[in-house]
Amino acid sequence: MTHPTEYRGWNVHYDNPPIPLRSMDWSATSPDYDVDCDSESCWVCAGQQVHAATYDELVNEIDAAIEEGAPTPTKDSRE
């Protein structure tokens, strides 16, 4: 079964690794997703990522993230 690689502007990825945890087989990143790194760590500075066990669940997660307009985490908010 082939699924789109994009939904509502989000990049969709399928990775079925050989582990028993299936809840993260599907992932999506928002169009504005960005990570920044320094010499000690990396952090999300823009955008969002969502994960799900199935494509249909992923679509629901993307829709919810868009509707919520959740603020994105920053380095300062992690401290």
Protein Blocks (a to p, Z undefined) as FASTA:
>chain_A
ZZdfbeehiacdddddfbfblklmpccddfkbccdddfkbccdfedcddddfbfklmmmm
mmmmmmnopacddfklmZZ
